[in-house]
Amino acid sequence: MAVGQDVLARGRTAVRWPFHRRPLPLAVIGAAALGAALLAAVGLGSVTVAPGDTLAILAHRLFLLDLPRTWSPTAETIVWDLRLPRAIEAAVVGLGLAVAGTTFQGLLRNPLADPYVLGTASGAALGAAIAVLLPVRVEILGFGLLQLLAFVGAIAAVTLVYRLSRVTGGSPLTSLLLTGYALGSLLAAALAMAMYLSGAALRQIFSYLLGSFDNASWAELGGAVPVILIASALILVRARSLNGLLLGEDAAAHLGVDVRRERAILLGLASLITAAAVSVSGLIGFVGLVIPHVVRMLVGPNARVVLPLAAIGGAILMVVADLVARSLGEIPVGVITAVIGAPFFLMLLRRVQRGYEL
């Protein structure tokens, strides 16, 4: 899509971004909204814990404050052991997917790219399906076999796509996209066969494909959160390179960017984030597609501004979506993000086809 490849890099004088010169107020508003969303996610549920008690429990457990106990041991268990790990995991996964989506859209210069564009989702899904079929149970750093094989499958798929794209003809970006599509289709066929053979375990595979934070725990956070946060921070450090690549490889080279090295590093970091995220949450779509564009509409295309704001926006969306999913009877959170994201995707596709700037 020729229009799609250039739409992120071009600028129009008619475009007005309301926070183009004032991103800090937007960041403050976003941080406050994220704090409110986390507080609601921790306090609300089948057993509601009052906001004051929720804050007191968190202060007591996080800062070891000796506060008057106005809450029950059951409420403390619910807040600290069940809801807080789930809310943090949702926030970090949303943060990671938004950062990865912003990175892929910039690298590929395609506004319709998302974190799963290079076969990450297909590789993770196949790995998870294989884990369900194997009569083995292991756990490493809070990761069960399903999470481990999903992570390995995602990393293996992206690595294979990258290596195959380097030996095919055409431009590097076109080769990446086409190779990702081809390998993703092949892995999807293998996944279909695994699902066909799964029998009674089919429901568990479907649960993973639709995304969920039901199994969130402190141990699981210890395995996934550091990977996502460190890789996201490293991408933010390389925002200048991402800005250069948005202008095209020739322009980036003239600006002093080592195009091949920076592209490989950014692709690797974004893929690592995606693999870590999907290994614990399953396949949750649209976050990495929708959030970067919402932020870009508000502040413009500068990656130094878009990346941190997209991280905040992705965290907010995922925490709220998980709260809604939990409130509706533990439906898959991927259903909620799809309901939010699909209409936006259709609007985005229409704008790109008309050549509008985002």
Residue pairs with C-beta under 8 A, 6 or more apart in sequence:
1 110
1 112
1 352
3 352
3 353
3 355
4 109
4 110
4 111
4 112
4 352
5 108
5 109
5 110
5 173
6 109
7 111
7 352
7 355
7 356
7 357
7 358
8 105
8 106
8 109
8 110
8 111
8 246
8 296
8 301
8 358
9 109
9 246
9 247
9 248
9 301
10 357
11 301
11 357
12 357
15 300
15 357
17 297
17 298
17 299
17 300
18 298
19 25
19 26
19 298
19 299
20 299
20 300
23 299
23 305
23 309
26 298
26 299
26 309
27 308
27 309
27 312
30 309
30 312
30 313
30 316
31 312
33 316
34 91
34 312
34 315
34 316
34 319
37 316
37 319
37 320
37 323
38 87
38 88
38 91
38 319
39 51
39 54
39 55
40 323
41 83
41 86
41 87
41 90
41 319
41 320
41 322
41 323
42 49
42 54
42 58
42 79
42 83
42 84
42 87
43 49
43 50
43 51
43 53
43 54
43 79
43 83
44 323
44 327
45 78
45 83
45 326
45 327
47 74
47 75
47 78
49 57
49 71
49 75
49 78
49 79
52 70
53 70
53 71
53 75
54 79
56 67
56 70
56 71
57 71
57 75
57 76
57 79
57 80
58 79
58 80
58 84
59 65
59 67
60 66
60 67
60 76
61 76
61 80
81 218
85 216
85 217
85 218
85 220
85 221
86 213
86 216
86 322
87 319
87 322
88 216
88 221
88 225
89 213
89 216
89 220
89 221
89 224
89 225
89 280
89 281
90 213
90 216
90 281
90 315
90 318
90 319
90 321
90 322
90 333
91 315
91 318
91 319
92 221
92 224
92 225
92 228
92 229
92 277
92 315
93 213
93 224
93 228
93 277
93 280
93 281
93 284
93 318
94 287
94 291
94 314
94 315
94 316
94 317
94 318
94 319
95 228
95 229
95 232
95 311
95 312
95 314
95 315
95 318
96 228
96 231
96 232
96 273
96 274
96 276
96 277
96 314
97 115
97 273
97 274
97 277
97 284
97 287
97 288
97 291
97 314
97 318
98 287
98 288
98 291
98 292
98 310
98 311
98 313
98 314
98 315
98 317
99 232
99 235
99 236
99 270
99 273
99 307
99 310
99 311
99 314
100 115
100 270
100 271
100 273
100 274
100 277
100 288
101 113
101 114
101 115
101 287
101 288
101 289
101 291
101 292
101 310
101 314
102 288
102 291
102 292
102 295
102 303
102 306
102 307
102 310
103 235
103 242
103 266
103 269
103 270
103 307
104 113
104 114
104 115
104 117
104 118
104 270
104 288
105 111
105 113
105 114
105 292
106 242
106 243
106 245
106 246
106 303
107 173
107 242
107 245
107 263
107 266
107 267
107 270
108 117
108 173
108 176
108 177
109 173
109 245
109 246
109 248
110 177
111 293
111 348
111 352
111 358
112 289
112 348
112 349
112 352
113 289
114 285
114 286
114 288
114 289
115 270
115 273
115 274
115 277
115 288
116 122
116 274
116 283
116 285
116 288
117 177
117 180
118 157
118 158
118 161
118 162
118 176
118 180
118 267
118 271
119 157
119 158
119 160
119 161
119 180
119 183
119 184
119 187
120 154
120 157
120 158
120 271
120 274
120 275
120 278
121 154
121 184
121 278
121 283
122 157
122 183
122 184
122 187
122 188
122 191
123 153
123 154
123 155
123 156
123 157
123 158
123 187
124 150
124 151
124 153
124 154
124 157
124 275
124 278
124 279
124 283
125 150
125 153
125 187
125 188
125 191
125 205
125 208
125 209
125 283
126 153
126 187
126 190
126 191
126 194
127 149
127 150
127 151
127 152
127 153
127 154
127 156
128 146
128 149
128 150
128 153
128 205
128 208
128 282
129 191
129 194
129 195
129 198
129 205
129 208
130 149
130 153
130 194
131 144
131 145
131 146
131 148
131 149
131 150
132 146
132 194
132 198
132 201
132 204
132 205
132 208
133 194
133 197
133 198
133 201
134 145
136 145
137 144
137 145
138 144
138 145
138 148
139 145
140 148
140 223
141 219
141 222
141 223
142 217
142 218
142 219
142 220
142 221
142 222
142 223
143 151
143 220
143 223
143 224
143 279
143 280
146 208
147 220
147 223
147 279
147 280
148 279
150 208
150 275
150 278
150 279
151 275
151 276
151 278
151 279
154 271
154 274
154 275
154 278
154 279
155 271
155 272
155 275
157 183
157 184
157 187
158 267
158 271
158 274
158 275
160 183
161 176
161 179
161 180
161 183
162 176
162 264
162 267
164 179
164 183
165 172
165 175
165 176
165 178
165 179
165 180
166 172
166 175
168 175
168 178
168 179
169 175
170 178
172 263
176 267
194 205
195 202
195 205
198 204
198 205
207 214
207 282
207 332
208 282
208 283
209 282
209 283
209 334
210 282
210 283
210 332
210 333
210 334
210 335
211 281
211 282
211 283
211 284
211 285
211 332
211 333
211 334
211 337
212 281
212 282
212 325
212 330
212 332
212 333
212 334
213 281
213 322
213 333
214 330
216 280
220 280
223 280
224 276
224 277
224 279
224 280
227 272
227 273
227 276
228 273
228 276
228 277
231 269
231 270
231 272
231 273
231 276
232 273
232 311
234 269
235 242
235 266
235 269
235 270
235 273
235 307
236 304
236 307
236 308
238 262
238 265
238 266
238 269
239 303
239 304
239 307
240 257
240 303
240 304
241 252
241 257
241 262
241 266
242 266
242 303
242 307
243 302
243 303
243 304
244 251
244 252
244 255
244 257
244 262
245 252
245 257
245 259
245 262
245 263
245 266
246 301
246 303
247 255
249 259
252 259
252 262
253 259
274 288
278 284
281 333
282 332
282 334
283 334
284 318
284 333
284 334
284 337
285 334
285 337
285 338
285 341
286 337
286 338
286 340
286 341
286 342
286 344
286 345
287 314
287 317
287 318
287 337
287 341
288 314
289 341
289 344
289 345
289 348
290 317
290 340
290 341
290 344
290 345
291 310
291 313
291 314
291 317
292 306
292 310
293 344
293 348
293 358
294 313
295 306
295 309
295 310
295 313
296 306
296 358
297 358
298 309
299 305
299 306
299 309
300 306
317 337
317 340
318 333
318 337
321 333
321 336
321 337
321 340
322 333
322 336
324 336
325 331
325 332
325 333
325 335
325 336
348 358
351 358
352 358
